[in-house]
């Protein structure tokens, strides 16, 4: 098998597929309240996304994550997970806000989903409503508790740290790992055109090192956990005797570009080689061509060649796409 490798000798083995740009939340760091979604005619079908995934698999991509927007608002996405598993990927995972998760858990498990990441930035319902602009904390928490009772346990929890908003809950979020088999990871805020650009970004930003210090100050020493995947972005730790882990993802204060192994397919048919640039490579035409697999391979090799050594996480540089449009 030919392995997809970029210009900096990084092996590309991880694909993120954004199945939709739509979402039932309006998280402040992800999208503006009045965001305009793309017309559905511009969005790839799930079958077209599967064709792209098949082409990636043939070039050594072994892991695929289904994202959005919110992936569970896309009709047929549970079936899509099953298709990806049937193709032969080693690992098929999903990131969700949890709102529609509980009623889809059984189907996702049956489809073969290997792991679930659930976004949860706070344990306070009022604060949840402020951050997401939706009052659905209890529904999401119930979904998390339900997921812990399935083969998808342990569950990964993603939280975006924001100073003056939820940074006071860092120890409380870390304490979840002492009670439950949860992998709680705080992600540094990124300047990607939610409502957190420019000067507001600088006021809200909390570096990963501070997050770890504040957790340890209250709960004791954190012990490093060896990574199963050296390319994984999270630095993970464990409190003594904890069933879960606590970690940080630091794209701004300590970028992990040198070990980046991923490409992203946007819902409208673009390959997005780097989260922190506006670089897009159109692949929709190749997907819809008469002989799509070799056509997609040609575009994939081009995307690998132009994938930059590192992105730029500067709030002054406004991005054309919001986080929700890229898929995180």
Residue pairs with C-beta under 8 A, 6 or more apart in sequence:
1 58
1 59
1 60
2 58
2 59
2 60
3 11
3 13
3 59
3 60
4 11
4 12
4 13
4 56
4 59
4 60
4 61
4 300
4 301
4 304
5 11
5 12
5 304
6 12
6 273
6 304
6 305
6 307
7 304
7 305
7 306
7 307
8 258
8 307
8 309
10 258
10 259
10 260
10 261
10 307
11 60
11 231
11 261
12 59
12 60
12 61
12 261
12 262
12 263
12 304
12 307
13 60
13 61
13 62
13 63
13 231
13 261
14 61
14 62
14 63
14 64
14 65
14 231
14 261
14 262
14 263
15 53
15 56
15 61
15 63
15 64
15 65
15 262
15 263
15 264
15 265
16 64
16 65
16 67
16 262
16 263
16 264
16 265
16 327
16 328
17 49
17 52
17 53
17 64
17 65
17 66
17 67
17 264
17 265
17 327
18 67
18 68
18 69
18 264
18 265
18 266
18 267
18 325
18 326
18 327
19 46
19 49
19 66
19 67
19 68
19 69
19 71
19 74
19 77
19 80
19 267
20 43
20 68
20 69
20 70
20 71
20 73
20 74
20 267
21 37
21 38
21 43
21 68
21 69
21 266
21 267
21 268
21 324
21 325
22 37
22 68
22 69
22 70
22 73
22 74
23 30
23 31
23 68
23 69
23 70
23 73
23 97
23 324
24 70
24 73
24 97
24 99
24 100
24 134
25 70
25 97
25 99
25 132
25 133
25 134
25 136
26 32
26 33
26 35
26 132
26 133
26 134
27 97
27 119
27 121
27 131
27 132
27 133
27 160
27 194
28 131
28 132
28 133
28 194
28 195
28 196
29 131
29 160
29 162
29 189
29 190
29 192
29 194
29 195
29 196
29 323
30 192
30 194
30 322
30 323
30 324
31 193
31 194
31 322
31 323
31 324
31 325
32 193
32 194
32 195
32 322
33 133
33 195
35 322
35 324
38 267
38 268
42 268
42 269
43 267
43 268
44 52
44 265
44 267
44 268
44 269
44 284
44 287
46 74
46 76
46 77
46 79
46 80
46 83
48 269
48 284
48 287
48 288
49 80
49 265
50 80
50 83
50 84
50 87
51 287
51 292
51 293
51 296
52 265
52 283
52 287
52 296
53 61
53 64
53 84
53 87
53 89
54 87
54 293
55 292
55 293
55 296
55 297
55 300
56 64
56 263
56 296
56 300
57 87
57 88
57 89
58 293
58 297
59 297
59 300
61 89
61 263
62 89
62 90
62 91
63 89
63 90
63 91
63 92
63 93
64 84
64 89
64 91
64 92
64 93
65 92
65 93
65 94
65 95
65 117
66 77
66 80
66 81
66 84
66 92
66 93
66 94
66 95
67 94
67 95
67 327
67 328
68 74
68 95
68 96
68 267
68 324
68 327
69 267
69 324
69 325
69 327
70 96
70 97
70 99
70 100
71 77
71 94
71 95
71 96
72 96
72 99
72 100
72 101
72 104
73 100
74 80
78 104
78 107
78 108
78 111
79 111
81 92
81 94
81 108
81 111
81 112
81 113
82 110
82 111
82 112
84 92
85 92
85 111
85 112
85 113
91 114
91 115
92 112
92 113
92 114
93 113
93 114
93 115
93 116
93 117
94 108
94 113
94 115
94 116
94 117
95 116
95 117
95 118
95 119
95 158
95 328
96 116
96 117
96 118
96 119
97 118
97 119
97 132
97 140
98 118
98 119
98 120
98 139
98 140
98 143
98 144
99 134
99 136
99 139
99 140
99 143
101 116
101 118
101 140
101 143
101 146
101 147
102 139
102 142
102 143
102 146
105 143
105 146
105 147
105 150
105 152
108 116
108 152
109 150
109 151
109 152
113 152
115 152
115 156
116 147
116 152
116 155
116 156
117 155
117 156
117 157
117 158
118 140
118 143
118 144
118 147
118 155
118 156
118 157
118 158
119 157
119 158
119 159
120 140
120 141
120 144
120 157
120 158
120 159
121 127
121 128
121 131
121 132
121 159
121 160
121 162
121 166
122 128
122 131
122 137
122 159
122 166
122 169
123 169
123 172
123 173
124 137
124 169
125 135
125 137
125 138
127 165
127 166
127 169
128 135
128 136
128 137
128 140
129 135
129 136
129 137
130 165
131 162
131 165
131 166
144 155
144 157
144 182
147 153
147 155
148 154
148 155
148 180
148 181
148 182
153 181
154 180
154 181
154 182
154 183
154 243
154 244
155 180
155 181
155 182
155 183
156 182
156 183
156 184
156 185
157 173
157 176
157 182
157 183
157 184
157 185
158 185
158 187
159 166
159 173
159 184
159 185
159 186
159 187
160 166
160 186
160 187
160 188
160 189
161 167
161 170
161 186
161 187
161 188
161 189
161 206
161 211
162 189
162 196
162 204
162 206
163 203
163 204
163 205
163 206
164 203
164 204
165 204
167 206
167 211
167 214
170 186
170 211
170 214
170 215
171 214
171 215
171 217
171 218
171 219
173 184
173 186
174 184
174 215
174 218
174 219
174 239
174 246
175 219
176 182
176 184
176 244
177 183
177 184
177 238
177 239
177 242
177 243
177 244
177 245
177 246
178 219
178 239
178 241
178 242
178 243
178 244
179 243
180 243
180 244
181 243
181 244
182 243
182 244
183 236
183 244
183 245
183 246
183 247
184 244
184 245
184 246
184 247
185 234
185 236
185 246
185 247
185 248
185 249
186 206
186 208
186 211
186 247
186 248
186 249
187 248
187 249
187 251
188 205
188 206
188 207
188 208
188 248
188 249
188 250
188 251
188 252
188 253
189 196
189 201
189 204
189 205
189 206
189 252
190 251
190 252
190 275
190 276
190 313
190 323
191 197
191 198
191 201
191 313
191 314
191 315
191 317
191 319
192 275
192 319
192 321
192 322
192 323
192 326
193 318
193 319
193 321
193 322
193 323
194 322
194 323
196 204
197 315
197 318
198 315
198 316
199 315
201 315
202 315
205 252
207 250
207 252
207 253
208 235
208 248
208 249
208 250
208 253
208 254
209 248
209 253
209 254
211 248
212 222
212 237
212 248
215 222
215 246
216 222
219 239
220 239
220 240
221 239
221 240
222 237
222 238
222 239
222 246
223 237
223 238
223 239
223 240
224 235
224 236
224 237
225 236
225 237
225 238
225 245
225 247
227 236
230 259
231 259
231 260
231 261
233 249
233 251
233 256
234 247
234 248
234 249
235 247
235 248
235 249
235 250
236 245
236 246
236 247
237 245
237 246
237 247
238 244
238 245
238 246
239 246
250 256
251 275
251 276
251 311
251 313
252 313
255 276
255 310
255 311
255 313
257 274
257 308
257 309
257 310
257 311
258 309
258 310
260 274
260 307
263 271
263 272
263 273
263 300
263 303
263 304
263 307
264 271
264 272
264 273
264 275
264 326
264 327
265 271
265 272
265 283
265 327
266 272
266 280
266 321
266 325
266 326
266 327
267 325
267 327
268 284
269 282
269 283
269 284
269 287
270 280
270 281
270 282
270 283
270 284
271 280
271 281
271 282
271 283
271 299
271 300
271 303
272 279
272 280
272 281
272 321
272 326
272 327
273 279
273 281
273 303
273 304
273 306
273 307
273 308
274 307
274 308
274 311
275 311
275 326
275 328
276 310
276 311
276 312
276 313
277 308
277 311
277 312
278 319
278 320
278 321
279 306
279 307
279 308
281 299
281 302
281 303
281 306
282 299
283 296
283 299
283 300
283 303
285 295
286 292
286 295
286 296
286 298
286 299
287 295
287 296
289 295
